[in-house]
Amino acid sequence: MIGYLGENMQTFNDTVNMACDLNLDYASFSITTPLPATALFNECVELGLVDPDYWKKYTLLQQKRLDFPVLETELWDEAKLHKMLKEAYTRFYMRPKFIMNRLCRIRSLADIGELIKAAVIYKSI
């Protein structure tokens, strides 16, 4: 999760580096979204970072998906968080070792199709 309370650029880099060092087949990164009935949501409400009625408004279709609460801090705003998300995916999936491993595992047209789908998803981030 990118942009968690207390995160800074060092902890962000540590998280992405750890994902790369684990030599995983896949990684998923997302911008932190405080969900209701969680400790994070309650803490964010107490800090004034989230409207306590946000999810009620969302379920009543009074808020759009694009308006999900983002934890902006003195270190970053929503635009910076989206850049960090793209950076995390780029650093993980564009490593030469990862690319070579994926290319060496191509055995069928379906495998190529999966790579194309992944590229399309990556481009949309």
Backbone as XML, in Angstrom:
<?xml version="1.0"?>
<chain id="A" units="angstrom">
  <residue number="1" name="MET">
    <atom name="N" x="0.848" y="-1.167" z="0.000"/>
    <atom name="CA" x="0.000" y="0.000" z="0.000"/>
    <atom name="C" x="0.894" y="1.230" z="0.000"/>
  </residue>
  <residue number="2" name="ILE">
    <atom name="N" x="0.602" y="2.108" z="-0.903"/>
    <atom name="CA" x="1.398" y="3.324" z="-1.048"/>
    <atom name="C" x="0.660" y="4.476" z="-0.384"/>
  </residue>
  <residue number="3" name="GLY">
    <atom name="N" x="1.366" y="5.235" z="0.432"/>
    <atom name="CA" x="0.781" y="6.389" z="1.085"/>
    <atom name="C" x="0.147" y="6.094" z="2.425"/>
  </residue>
  <residue number="4" name="TYR">
    <atom name="N" x="0.553" y="4.999" z="3.060"/>
    <atom name="CA" x="0.018" y="4.659" z="4.387"/>
    <atom name="C" x="0.476" y="5.701" z="5.394"/>
  </residue>
  <residue number="5" name="LEU">
    <atom name="N" x="-0.285" y="5.877" z="6.444"/>
    <atom name="CA" x="0.090" y="6.831" z="7.487"/>
    <atom name="C" x="1.509" y="6.545" z="7.975"/>
  </residue>
  <residue number="6" name="GLY">
    <atom name="N" x="2.299" y="7.586" z="8.077"/>
    <atom name="CA" x="3.658" y="7.445" z="8.569"/>
    <atom name="C" x="4.667" y="7.045" z="7.504"/>
  </residue>
  <residue number="7" name="GLU">
    <atom name="N" x="4.199" y="6.727" z="6.311"/>
    <atom name="CA" x="5.133" y="6.349" z="5.254"/>
    <atom name="C" x="5.892" y="7.584" z="4.786"/>
  </residue>
  <residue number="8" name="ASN">
    <atom name="N" x="7.130" y="7.372" z="4.401"/>
    <atom name="CA" x="7.937" y="8.427" z="3.803"/>
    <atom name="C" x="8.626" y="7.830" z="2.585"/>
  </residue>
  <residue number="9" name="MET">
    <atom name="N" x="9.432" y="8.614" z="1.910"/>
    <atom name="CA" x="10.059" y="8.115" z="0.679"/>
    <atom name="C" x="10.988" y="6.940" z="0.964"/>
  </residue>
  <residue number="10" name="GLN">
    <atom name="N" x="11.631" y="6.922" z="2.129"/>
    <atom name="CA" x="12.515" y="5.800" z="2.466"/>
    <atom name="C" x="11.716" y="4.515" z="2.631"/>
  </residue>
  <residue number="11" name="THR">
    <atom name="N" x="10.601" y="4.575" z="3.354"/>
    <atom name="CA" x="9.809" y="3.357" z="3.551"/>
    <atom name="C" x="9.141" y="2.921" z="2.249"/>
  </residue>
  <residue number="12" name="PHE">
    <atom name="N" x="8.757" y="3.880" z="1.410"/>
    <atom name="CA" x="8.222" y="3.538" z="0.094"/>
    <atom name="C" x="9.281" y="2.775" z="-0.706"/>
  </residue>
  <residue number="13" name="ASN">
    <atom name="N" x="10.491" y="3.323" z="-0.756"/>
    <atom name="CA" x="11.575" y="2.658" z="-1.493"/>
    <atom name="C" x="11.900" y="1.292" z="-0.891"/>
  </residue>
  <residue number="14" name="ASP">
    <atom name="N" x="11.884" y="1.183" z="0.421"/>
    <atom name="CA" x="12.131" y="-0.108" z="1.067"/>
    <atom name="C" x="11.090" y="-1.149" z="0.645"/>
  </residue>
  <residue number="15" name="THR">
    <atom name="N" x="9.832" y="-0.734" z="0.564"/>
    <atom name="CA" x="8.754" y="-1.651" z="0.175"/>
    <atom name="C" x="8.945" y="-2.141" z="-1.255"/>
  </residue>
  <residue number="16" name="VAL">
    <atom name="N" x="9.211" y="-1.227" z="-2.166"/>
    <atom name="CA" x="9.396" y="-1.616" z="-3.569"/>
    <atom name="C" x="10.649" y="-2.478" z="-3.718"/>
  </residue>
  <residue number="17" name="ASN">
    <atom name="N" x="11.720" y="-2.105" z="-3.039"/>
    <atom name="CA" x="12.950" y="-2.903" z="-3.106"/>
    <atom name="C" x="12.726" y="-4.314" z="-2.568"/>
  </residue>
  <residue number="18" name="MET">
    <atom name="N" x="11.953" y="-4.436" z="-1.491"/>
    <atom name="CA" x="11.685" y="-5.755" z="-0.939"/>
    <atom name="C" x="10.904" y="-6.608" z="-1.944"/>
  </residue>
  <residue number="19" name="ALA">
    <atom name="N" x="9.909" y="-6.022" z="-2.595"/>
    <atom name="CA" x="9.140" y="-6.763" z="-3.600"/>
    <atom name="C" x="10.070" y="-7.242" z="-4.715"/>
  </residue>
  <residue number="20" name="CYS">
    <atom name="N" x="10.993" y="-6.399" z="-5.134"/>
    <atom name="CA" x="11.949" y="-6.783" z="-6.188"/>
    <atom name="C" x="12.911" y="-7.863" z="-5.696"/>
  </residue>
  <residue number="21" name="ASP">
    <atom name="N" x="13.387" y="-7.736" z="-4.475"/>
    <atom name="CA" x="14.347" y="-8.694" z="-3.926"/>
    <atom name="C" x="13.746" y="-10.077" z="-3.710"/>
  </residue>
  <residue number="22" name="LEU">
    <atom name="N" x="12.436" y="-10.150" z="-3.495"/>
    <atom name="CA" x="11.789" y="-11.436" z="-3.260"/>
    <atom name="C" x="11.672" y="-12.269" z="-4.535"/>
  </residue>
  <residue number="23" name="ASN">
    <atom name="N" x="11.974" y="-11.662" z="-5.666"/>
    <atom name="CA" x="11.931" y="-12.368" z="-6.951"/>
    <atom name="C" x="10.560" y="-13.013" z="-7.199"/>
  </residue>
  <residue number="24" name="LEU">
    <atom name="N" x="9.523" y="-12.250" z="-6.952"/>
    <atom name="CA" x="8.149" y="-12.712" z="-7.130"/>
    <atom name="C" x="7.780" y="-12.790" z="-8.610"/>
  </residue>
  <residue number="25" name="ASP">
    <atom name="N" x="6.776" y="-13.594" z="-8.921"/>
    <atom name="CA" x="6.237" y="-13.625" z="-10.282"/>
    <atom name="C" x="5.338" y="-12.426" z="-10.540"/>
  </residue>
  <residue number="26" name="TYR">
    <atom name="N" x="4.644" y="-11.975" z="-9.517"/>
    <atom name="CA" x="3.730" y="-10.845" z="-9.642"/>
    <atom name="C" x="3.776" y="-10.019" z="-8.372"/>
  </residue>
  <residue number="27" name="ALA">
    <atom name="N" x="3.467" y="-8.732" z="-8.515"/>
    <atom name="CA" x="3.316" y="-7.856" z="-7.360"/>
    <atom name="C" x="2.144" y="-6.924" z="-7.648"/>
  </residue>
  <residue number="28" name="SER">
    <atom name="N" x="1.457" y="-6.555" z="-6.606"/>
    <atom name="CA" x="0.343" y="-5.629" z="-6.742"/>
    <atom name="C" x="0.557" y="-4.482" z="-5.771"/>
  </residue>
  <residue number="29" name="PHE">
    <atom name="N" x="0.493" y="-3.282" z="-6.286"/>
    <atom name="CA" x="0.645" y="-2.081" z="-5.478"/>
    <atom name="C" x="-0.642" y="-1.277" z="-5.599"/>
  </residue>
  <residue number="30" name="SER">
    <atom name="N" x="-0.998" y="-0.560" z="-4.546"/>
    <atom name="CA" x="-2.179" y="0.297" z="-4.609"/>
    <atom name="C" x="-1.989" y="1.475" z="-3.667"/>
  </residue>
  <residue number="31" name="ILE">
    <atom name="N" x="-2.746" y="2.522" z="-3.957"/>
    <atom name="CA" x="-2.737" y="3.681" z="-3.077"/>
    <atom name="C" x="-3.638" y="3.352" z="-1.891"/>
  </residue>
  <residue number="32" name="THR">
    <atom name="N" x="-3.177" y="3.643" z="-0.704"/>
    <atom name="CA" x="-3.919" y="3.326" z="0.511"/>
    <atom name="C" x="-5.296" y="3.976" z="0.495"/>
  </residue>
  <residue number="33" name="THR">
    <atom name="N" x="-6.304" y="3.157" z="0.745"/>
    <atom name="CA" x="-7.686" y="3.633" z="0.862"/>
    <atom name="C" x="-8.225" y="3.188" z="2.209"/>
  </residue>
  <residue number="34" name="PRO">
    <atom name="N" x="-8.522" y="4.124" z="3.092"/>
    <atom name="CA" x="-9.043" y="3.742" z="4.405"/>
    <atom name="C" x="-10.482" y="3.232" z="4.284"/>
  </residue>
  <residue number="35" name="LEU">
    <atom name="N" x="-10.679" y="1.962" z="4.557"/>
    <atom name="CA" x="-11.994" y="1.349" z="4.446"/>
    <atom name="C" x="-12.729" y="1.436" z="5.781"/>
  </residue>
  <residue number="36" name="PRO">
    <atom name="N" x="-14.057" y="1.555" z="5.727"/>
    <atom name="CA" x="-14.811" y="1.699" z="6.978"/>
    <atom name="C" x="-14.653" y="0.489" z="7.899"/>
  </residue>
  <residue number="37" name="ALA">
    <atom name="N" x="-14.836" y="0.747" z="9.166"/>
    <atom name="CA" x="-14.746" y="-0.283" z="10.203"/>
    <atom name="C" x="-13.352" y="-0.879" z="10.316"/>
  </residue>
  <residue number="38" name="THR">
    <atom name="N" x="-12.338" y="-0.090" z="9.936"/>
    <atom name="CA" x="-10.953" y="-0.522" z="10.122"/>
    <atom name="C" x="-10.259" y="0.477" z="11.038"/>
  </residue>
  <residue number="39" name="ALA">
    <atom name="N" x="-9.190" y="0.042" z="11.646"/>
    <atom name="CA" x="-8.418" y="0.935" z="12.510"/>
    <atom name="C" x="-7.875" y="2.114" z="11.704"/>
  </residue>
  <residue number="40" name="LEU">
    <atom name="N" x="-7.460" y="1.854" z="10.460"/>
    <atom name="CA" x="-6.938" y="2.938" z="9.625"/>
    <atom name="C" x="-8.017" y="3.983" z="9.372"/>
  </residue>
  <residue number="41" name="PHE">
    <atom name="N" x="-9.222" y="3.556" z="9.032"/>
    <atom name="CA" x="-10.312" y="4.497" z="8.779"/>
    <atom name="C" x="-10.573" y="5.339" z="10.025"/>
  </residue>
  <residue number="42" name="ASN">
    <atom name="N" x="-10.669" y="4.673" z="11.163"/>
    <atom name="CA" x="-10.937" y="5.402" z="12.407"/>
    <atom name="C" x="-9.836" y="6.410" z="12.717"/>
  </residue>
  <residue number="43" name="GLU">
    <atom name="N" x="-8.597" y="6.008" z="12.514"/>
    <atom name="CA" x="-7.476" y="6.924" z="12.766"/>
    <atom name="C" x="-7.515" y="8.110" z="11.803"/>
  </residue>
  <residue number="44" name="CYS">
    <atom name="N" x="-7.839" y="7.851" z="10.551"/>
    <atom name="CA" x="-7.910" y="8.923" z="9.547"/>
    <atom name="C" x="-9.042" y="9.895" z="9.857"/>
  </residue>
  <residue number="45" name="VAL">
    <atom name="N" x="-10.167" y="9.379" z="10.333"/>
    <atom name="CA" x="-11.275" y="10.252" z="10.738"/>
    <atom name="C" x="-10.829" y="11.124" z="11.902"/>
  </residue>
  <residue number="46" name="GLU">
    <atom name="N" x="-10.174" y="10.519" z="12.908"/>
    <atom name="CA" x="-9.701" y="11.275" z="14.065"/>
    <atom name="C" x="-8.713" y="12.367" z="13.667"/>
  </residue>
  <residue number="47" name="LEU">
    <atom name="N" x="-7.887" y="12.086" z="12.663"/>
    <atom name="CA" x="-6.894" y="13.060" z="12.199"/>
    <atom name="C" x="-7.486" y="14.081" z="11.234"/>
  </residue>
  <residue number="48" name="GLY">
    <atom name="N" x="-8.761" y="13.892" z="10.878"/>
    <atom name="CA" x="-9.414" y="14.817" z="9.956"/>
    <atom name="C" x="-9.029" y="14.605" z="8.504"/>
  </residue>
  <residue number="49" name="LEU">
    <atom name="N" x="-8.492" y="13.434" z="8.190"/>
    <atom name="CA" x="-8.055" y="13.151" z="6.823"/>
    <atom name="C" x="-9.165" y="12.577" z="5.949"/>
  </residue>
  <residue number="50" name="VAL">
    <atom name="N" x="-10.218" y="12.055" z="6.595"/>
    <atom name="CA" x="-11.304" y="11.406" z="5.865"/>
    <atom name="C" x="-12.640" y="11.867" z="6.442"/>
  </residue>
  <residue number="51" name="ASP">
    <atom name="N" x="-13.573" y="12.135" z="5.559"/>
    <atom name="CA" x="-14.942" y="12.460" z="5.964"/>
    <atom name="C" x="-15.572" y="11.199" z="6.558"/>
  </residue>
  <residue number="52" name="PRO">
    <atom name="N" x="-16.053" y="11.244" z="7.798"/>
    <atom name="CA" x="-16.615" y="10.038" z="8.411"/>
    <atom name="C" x="-17.837" y="9.496" z="7.665"/>
  </residue>
  <residue number="53" name="ASP">
    <atom name="N" x="-18.486" y="10.319" z="6.873"/>
    <atom name="CA" x="-19.664" y="9.887" z="6.108"/>
    <atom name="C" x="-19.336" y="9.520" z="4.672"/>
  </residue>
  <residue number="54" name="TYR">
    <atom name="N" x="-18.051" y="9.474" z="4.335"/>
    <atom name="CA" x="-17.682" y="9.215" z="2.943"/>
    <atom name="C" x="-18.331" y="7.945" z="2.403"/>
  </residue>
  <residue number="55" name="TRP">
    <atom name="N" x="-18.171" y="6.842" z="3.117"/>
    <atom name="CA" x="-18.643" y="5.557" z="2.580"/>
    <atom name="C" x="-20.159" y="5.503" z="2.523"/>
  </residue>
  <residue number="56" name="LYS">
    <atom name="N" x="-20.824" y="6.157" z="3.460"/>
    <atom name="CA" x="-22.287" y="6.235" z="3.398"/>
    <atom name="C" x="-22.690" y="6.962" z="2.117"/>
  </residue>
  <residue number="57" name="LYS">
    <atom name="N" x="-22.032" y="8.082" z="1.844"/>
    <atom name="CA" x="-22.324" y="8.840" z="0.617"/>
    <atom name="C" x="-21.992" y="8.008" z="-0.620"/>
  </residue>
  <residue number="58" name="TYR">
    <atom name="N" x="-20.908" y="7.255" z="-0.556"/>
    <atom name="CA" x="-20.504" y="6.431" z="-1.704"/>
    <atom name="C" x="-21.546" y="5.343" z="-1.987"/>
  </residue>
  <residue number="59" name="THR">
    <atom name="N" x="-22.004" y="4.661" z="-0.947"/>
    <atom name="CA" x="-22.977" y="3.581" z="-1.158"/>
    <atom name="C" x="-24.337" y="4.124" z="-1.581"/>
  </residue>
  <residue number="60" name="LEU">
    <atom name="N" x="-24.614" y="5.376" z="-1.261"/>
    <atom name="CA" x="-25.859" y="6.005" z="-1.707"/>
    <atom name="C" x="-25.681" y="6.705" z="-3.059"/>
  </residue>
  <residue number="61" name="LEU">
    <atom name="N" x="-24.533" y="6.447" z="-3.707"/>
    <atom name="CA" x="-24.205" y="7.009" z="-5.029"/>
    <atom name="C" x="-24.115" y="8.534" z="-5.017"/>
  </residue>
  <residue number="62" name="GLN">
    <atom name="N" x="-23.761" y="9.080" z="-3.863"/>
    <atom name="CA" x="-23.563" y="10.520" z="-3.764"/>
    <atom name="C" x="-22.090" y="10.893" z="-3.941"/>
  </residue>
  <residue number="63" name="GLN">
    <atom name="N" x="-21.212" y="9.904" z="-3.993"/>
    <atom name="CA" x="-19.781" y="10.082" z="-4.239"/>
    <atom name="C" x="-19.408" y="9.148" z="-5.372"/>
  </residue>
  <residue number="64" name="LYS">
    <atom name="N" x="-18.454" y="9.551" z="-6.201"/>
    <atom name="CA" x="-17.982" y="8.709" z="-7.295"/>
    <atom name="C" x="-16.740" y="7.939" z="-6.877"/>
  </residue>
  <residue number="65" name="ARG">
    <atom name="N" x="-16.471" y="6.864" z="-7.580"/>
    <atom name="CA" x="-15.279" y="6.041" z="-7.319"/>
    <atom name="C" x="-14.013" y="6.882" z="-7.399"/>
  </residue>
  <residue number="66" name="LEU">
    <atom name="N" x="-13.986" y="7.827" z="-8.303"/>
    <atom name="CA" x="-12.789" y="8.657" z="-8.465"/>
    <atom name="C" x="-12.531" y="9.545" z="-7.255"/>
  </residue>
  <residue number="67" name="ASP">
    <atom name="N" x="-13.520" y="9.651" z="-6.380"/>
    <atom name="CA" x="-13.376" y="10.483" z="-5.198"/>
    <atom name="C" x="-12.979" y="9.700" z="-3.951"/>
  </residue>
  <residue number="68" name="PHE">
    <atom name="N" x="-12.500" y="8.452" z="-4.126"/>
    <atom name="CA" x="-12.075" y="7.684" z="-2.956"/>
    <atom name="C" x="-11.088" y="8.523" z="-2.156"/>
  </residue>
  <residue number="69" name="PRO">
    <atom name="N" x="-11.148" y="8.438" z="-0.844"/>
    <atom name="CA" x="-10.241" y="9.243" z="-0.027"/>
    <atom name="C" x="-8.785" y="8.831" z="-0.219"/>
  </residue>
  <residue number="70" name="VAL">
    <atom name="N" x="-7.953" y="9.819" z="-0.373"/>
    <atom name="CA" x="-6.514" y="9.613" z="-0.513"/>
    <atom name="C" x="-5.854" y="10.320" z="0.657"/>
  </residue>
  <residue number="71" name="LEU">
    <atom name="N" x="-4.890" y="9.665" z="1.276"/>
    <atom name="CA" x="-4.227" y="10.227" z="2.444"/>
    <atom name="C" x="-3.103" y="11.160" z="2.014"/>
  </residue>
  <residue number="72" name="GLU">
    <atom name="N" x="-3.445" y="12.416" z="1.849"/>
    <atom name="CA" x="-2.439" y="13.407" z="1.488"/>
    <atom name="C" x="-1.724" y="13.869" z="2.747"/>
  </residue>
  <residue number="73" name="THR">
    <atom name="N" x="-0.413" y="14.034" z="2.636"/>
    <atom name="CA" x="0.388" y="14.475" z="3.773"/>
    <atom name="C" x="1.267" y="15.628" z="3.317"/>
  </residue>
  <residue number="74" name="GLU">
    <atom name="N" x="2.122" y="16.076" z="4.205"/>
    <atom name="CA" x="3.064" y="17.130" z="3.827"/>
    <atom name="C" x="4.091" y="16.616" z="2.819"/>
  </residue>
  <residue number="75" name="LEU">
    <atom name="N" x="4.204" y="15.285" z="2.685"/>
    <atom name="CA" x="5.173" y="14.690" z="1.763"/>
    <atom name="C" x="4.620" y="14.510" z="0.356"/>
  </residue>
  <residue number="76" name="TRP">
    <atom name="N" x="3.302" y="14.303" z="0.234"/>
    <atom name="CA" x="2.733" y="14.078" z="-1.099"/>
    <atom name="C" x="1.252" y="14.379" z="-1.142"/>
  </residue>
  <residue number="77" name="ASP">
    <atom name="N" x="0.824" y="14.664" z="-2.374"/>
    <atom name="CA" x="-0.592" y="14.856" z="-2.648"/>
    <atom name="C" x="-1.038" y="13.711" z="-3.561"/>
  </residue>
  <residue number="78" name="GLU">
    <atom name="N" x="-2.278" y="13.773" z="-4.019"/>
    <atom name="CA" x="-2.818" y="12.676" z="-4.820"/>
    <atom name="C" x="-2.013" y="12.459" z="-6.102"/>
  </residue>
  <residue number="79" name="ALA">
    <atom name="N" x="-1.606" y="13.533" z="-6.763"/>
    <atom name="CA" x="-0.826" y="13.398" z="-8.000"/>
    <atom name="C" x="0.498" y="12.684" z="-7.738"/>
  </residue>
  <residue number="80" name="LYS">
    <atom name="N" x="1.167" y="13.031" z="-6.644"/>
    <atom name="CA" x="2.441" y="12.389" z="-6.288"/>
    <atom name="C" x="2.223" y="10.916" z="-5.968"/>
  </residue>
  <residue number="81" name="LEU">
    <atom name="N" x="1.128" y="10.580" z="-5.276"/>
    <atom name="CA" x="0.833" y="9.182" z="-4.974"/>
    <atom name="C" x="0.643" y="8.367" z="-6.246"/>
  </residue>
  <residue number="82" name="HIS">
    <atom name="N" x="-0.014" y="8.944" z="-7.238"/>
    <atom name="CA" x="-0.194" y="8.229" z="-8.509"/>
    <atom name="C" x="1.145" y="8.037" z="-9.225"/>
  </residue>
  <residue number="83" name="LYS">
    <atom name="N" x="2.027" y="9.020" z="-9.132"/>
    <atom name="CA" x="3.373" y="8.869" z="-9.703"/>
    <atom name="C" x="4.145" y="7.769" z="-8.978"/>
  </residue>
  <residue number="84" name="MET">
    <atom name="N" x="3.996" y="7.719" z="-7.660"/>
    <atom name="CA" x="4.670" y="6.685" z="-6.875"/>
    <atom name="C" x="4.132" y="5.301" z="-7.236"/>
  </residue>
  <residue number="85" name="LEU">
    <atom name="N" x="2.832" y="5.202" z="-7.474"/>
    <atom name="CA" x="2.237" y="3.932" z="-7.872"/>
    <atom name="C" x="2.833" y="3.462" z="-9.195"/>
  </residue>
  <residue number="86" name="LYS">
    <atom name="N" x="2.910" y="4.358" z="-10.159"/>
    <atom name="CA" x="3.495" y="4.018" z="-11.460"/>
    <atom name="C" x="4.965" y="3.642" z="-11.287"/>
  </residue>
  <residue number="87" name="GLU">
    <atom name="N" x="5.677" y="4.369" z="-10.447"/>
    <atom name="CA" x="7.091" y="4.061" z="-10.201"/>
    <atom name="C" x="7.256" y="2.670" z="-9.598"/>
  </residue>
  <residue number="88" name="ALA">
    <atom name="N" x="6.389" y="2.309" z="-8.657"/>
    <atom name="CA" x="6.479" y="0.984" z="-8.030"/>
    <atom name="C" x="6.303" y="-0.108" z="-9.079"/>
  </residue>
  <residue number="89" name="TYR">
    <atom name="N" x="5.288" y="0.023" z="-9.935"/>
    <atom name="CA" x="5.068" y="-0.974" z="-10.979"/>
    <atom name="C" x="6.225" y="-0.998" z="-11.979"/>
  </residue>
  <residue number="90" name="THR">
    <atom name="N" x="6.737" y="0.166" z="-12.335"/>
    <atom name="CA" x="7.850" y="0.228" z="-13.281"/>
    <atom name="C" x="9.085" y="-0.450" z="-12.707"/>
  </residue>
  <residue number="91" name="ARG">
    <atom name="N" x="9.409" y="-0.123" z="-11.470"/>
    <atom name="CA" x="10.596" y="-0.718" z="-10.853"/>
    <atom name="C" x="10.467" y="-2.227" z="-10.709"/>
  </residue>
  <residue number="92" name="PHE">
    <atom name="N" x="9.258" y="-2.720" z="-10.451"/>
    <atom name="CA" x="9.086" y="-4.161" z="-10.294"/>
    <atom name="C" x="9.063" y="-4.878" z="-11.636"/>
  </residue>
  <residue number="93" name="TYR">
    <atom name="N" x="8.220" y="-4.432" z="-12.545"/>
    <atom name="CA" x="7.984" y="-5.184" z="-13.782"/>
    <atom name="C" x="8.960" y="-4.870" z="-14.911"/>
  </residue>
  <residue number="94" name="MET">
    <atom name="N" x="9.694" y="-3.792" z="-14.833"/>
    <atom name="CA" x="10.629" y="-3.452" z="-15.907"/>
    <atom name="C" x="12.071" y="-3.808" z="-15.582"/>
  </residue>
  <residue number="95" name="ARG">
    <atom name="N" x="12.274" y="-4.629" z="-14.562"/>
    <atom name="CA" x="13.624" y="-5.096" z="-14.248"/>
    <atom name="C" x="14.074" y="-6.068" z="-15.340"/>
  </residue>
  <residue number="96" name="PRO">
    <atom name="N" x="15.293" y="-5.955" z="-15.825"/>
    <atom name="CA" x="15.770" y="-6.881" z="-16.868"/>
    <atom name="C" x="15.610" y="-8.348" z="-16.467"/>
  </residue>
  <residue number="97" name="LYS">
    <atom name="N" x="15.908" y="-8.688" z="-15.217"/>
    <atom name="CA" x="15.794" y="-10.078" z="-14.770"/>
    <atom name="C" x="14.341" y="-10.556" z="-14.855"/>
  </residue>
  <residue number="98" name="PHE">
    <atom name="N" x="13.410" y="-9.721" z="-14.437"/>
    <atom name="CA" x="11.996" y="-10.094" z="-14.501"/>
    <atom name="C" x="11.569" y="-10.296" z="-15.956"/>
  </residue>
  <residue number="99" name="ILE">
    <atom name="N" x="11.965" y="-9.378" z="-16.815"/>
    <atom name="CA" x="11.578" y="-9.462" z="-18.232"/>
    <atom name="C" x="12.149" y="-10.728" z="-18.860"/>
  </residue>
  <residue number="100" name="MET">
    <atom name="N" x="13.415" y="-11.015" z="-18.600"/>
    <atom name="CA" x="14.030" y="-12.220" z="-19.170"/>
    <atom name="C" x="13.333" y="-13.487" z="-18.672"/>
  </residue>
  <residue number="101" name="ASN">
    <atom name="N" x="13.021" y="-13.537" z="-17.378"/>
    <atom name="CA" x="12.313" y="-14.703" z="-16.834"/>
    <atom name="C" x="10.965" y="-14.896" z="-17.515"/>
  </residue>
  <residue number="102" name="ARG">
    <atom name="N" x="10.237" y="-13.806" z="-17.715"/>
    <atom name="CA" x="8.915" y="-13.897" z="-18.362"/>
    <atom name="C" x="9.050" y="-14.344" z="-19.817"/>
  </residue>
  <residue number="103" name="LEU">
    <atom name="N" x="10.020" y="-13.792" z="-20.520"/>
    <atom name="CA" x="10.203" y="-14.162" z="-21.924"/>
    <atom name="C" x="10.619" y="-15.628" z="-22.058"/>
  </residue>
  <residue number="104" name="CYS">
    <atom name="N" x="11.435" y="-16.091" z="-21.144"/>
    <atom name="CA" x="11.877" y="-17.491" z="-21.195"/>
    <atom name="C" x="10.750" y="-18.476" z="-20.884"/>
  </residue>
  <residue number="105" name="ARG">
    <atom name="N" x="9.679" y="-17.994" z="-20.277"/>
    <atom name="CA" x="8.564" y="-18.879" z="-19.933"/>
    <atom name="C" x="7.447" y="-18.886" z="-20.976"/>
  </residue>
  <residue number="106" name="ILE">
    <atom name="N" x="7.651" y="-18.205" z="-22.073"/>
    <atom name="CA" x="6.627" y="-18.208" z="-23.125"/>
    <atom name="C" x="6.611" y="-19.580" z="-23.785"/>
  </residue>
  <residue number="107" name="ARG">
    <atom name="N" x="5.448" y="-20.202" z="-23.756"/>
    <atom name="CA" x="5.286" y="-21.530" z="-24.332"/>
    <atom name="C" x="4.130" y="-21.607" z="-25.333"/>
  </residue>
  <residue number="108" name="SER">
    <atom name="N" x="3.310" y="-20.560" z="-25.388"/>
    <atom name="CA" x="2.138" y="-20.615" z="-26.258"/>
    <atom name="C" x="1.693" y="-19.202" z="-26.639"/>
  </residue>
  <residue number="109" name="LEU">
    <atom name="N" x="0.752" y="-19.141" z="-27.565"/>
    <atom name="CA" x="0.163" y="-17.851" z="-27.932"/>
    <atom name="C" x="-0.596" y="-17.258" z="-26.751"/>
  </residue>
  <residue number="110" name="ALA">
    <atom name="N" x="-1.162" y="-18.108" z="-25.922"/>
    <atom name="CA" x="-1.868" y="-17.623" z="-24.732"/>
    <atom name="C" x="-0.912" y="-16.885" z="-23.800"/>
  </residue>
  <residue number="111" name="ASP">
    <atom name="N" x="0.311" y="-17.374" z="-23.677"/>
    <atom name="CA" x="1.313" y="-16.693" z="-22.849"/>
    <atom name="C" x="1.615" y="-15.306" z="-23.403"/>
  </residue>
  <residue number="112" name="ILE">
    <atom name="N" x="1.713" y="-15.214" z="-24.720"/>
    <atom name="CA" x="1.955" y="-13.912" z="-25.357"/>
    <atom name="C" x="0.765" y="-12.996" z="-25.116"/>
  </residue>
  <residue number="113" name="GLY">
    <atom name="N" x="-0.444" y="-13.555" z="-25.204"/>
    <atom name="CA" x="-1.647" y="-12.774" z="-24.937"/>
    <atom name="C" x="-1.660" y="-12.217" z="-23.530"/>
  </residue>
  <residue number="114" name="GLU">
    <atom name="N" x="-1.211" y="-13.015" z="-22.566"/>
    <atom name="CA" x="-1.147" y="-12.552" z="-21.177"/>
    <atom name="C" x="-0.163" y="-11.392" z="-21.029"/>
  </residue>
  <residue number="115" name="LEU">
    <atom name="N" x="0.959" y="-11.475" z="-21.732"/>
    <atom name="CA" x="1.933" y="-10.385" z="-21.681"/>
    <atom name="C" x="1.363" y="-9.106" z="-22.287"/>
  </residue>
  <residue number="116" name="ILE">
    <atom name="N" x="0.608" y="-9.255" z="-23.353"/>
    <atom name="CA" x="-0.012" y="-8.088" z="-23.987"/>
    <atom name="C" x="-1.046" y="-7.467" z="-23.053"/>
  </residue>
  <residue number="117" name="LYS">
    <atom name="N" x="-1.851" y="-8.297" z="-22.406"/>
    <atom name="CA" x="-2.833" y="-7.788" z="-21.435"/>
    <atom name="C" x="-2.126" y="-7.031" z="-20.315"/>
  </residue>
  <residue number="118" name="ALA">
    <atom name="N" x="-1.043" y="-7.605" z="-19.828"/>
    <atom name="CA" x="-0.288" y="-6.954" z="-18.745"/>
    <atom name="C" x="0.249" y="-5.609" z="-19.205"/>
  </residue>
  <residue number="119" name="ALA">
    <atom name="N" x="0.736" y="-5.533" z="-20.440"/>
    <atom name="CA" x="1.261" y="-4.269" z="-20.969"/>
    <atom name="C" x="0.155" y="-3.210" z="-21.064"/>
  </residue>
  <residue number="120" name="VAL">
    <atom name="N" x="-1.024" y="-3.624" z="-21.471"/>
    <atom name="CA" x="-2.148" y="-2.706" z="-21.569"/>
    <atom name="C" x="-2.536" y="-2.177" z="-20.187"/>
  </residue>
  <residue number="121" name="ILE">
    <atom name="N" x="-2.573" y="-3.065" z="-19.204"/>
    <atom name="CA" x="-2.887" y="-2.650" z="-17.843"/>
    <atom name="C" x="-1.825" y="-1.679" z="-17.327"/>
  </residue>
  <residue number="122" name="TYR">
    <atom name="N" x="-0.558" y="-2.009" z="-17.553"/>
    <atom name="CA" x="0.539" y="-1.156" z="-17.103"/>
    <atom name="C" x="0.422" y="0.237" z="-17.718"/>
  </residue>
  <residue number="123" name="LYS">
    <atom name="N" x="0.092" y="0.281" z="-19.007"/>
    <atom name="CA" x="-0.016" y="1.568" z="-19.701"/>
    <atom name="C" x="-1.149" y="2.417" z="-19.123"/>
  </residue>
  <residue number="124" name="SER">
    <atom name="N" x="-2.178" y="1.768" z="-18.587"/>
    <atom name="CA" x="-3.338" y="2.506" z="-18.063"/>
    <atom name="C" x="-3.109" y="3.091" z="-16.670"/>
  </residue>
  <residue number="125" name="ILE">
    <atom name="N" x="-2.037" y="2.682" z="-16.015"/>
    <atom name="CA" x="-1.777" y="3.166" z="-14.642"/>
    <atom name="C" x="-1.360" y="4.620" z="-14.678"/>
  </residue>
</chain>
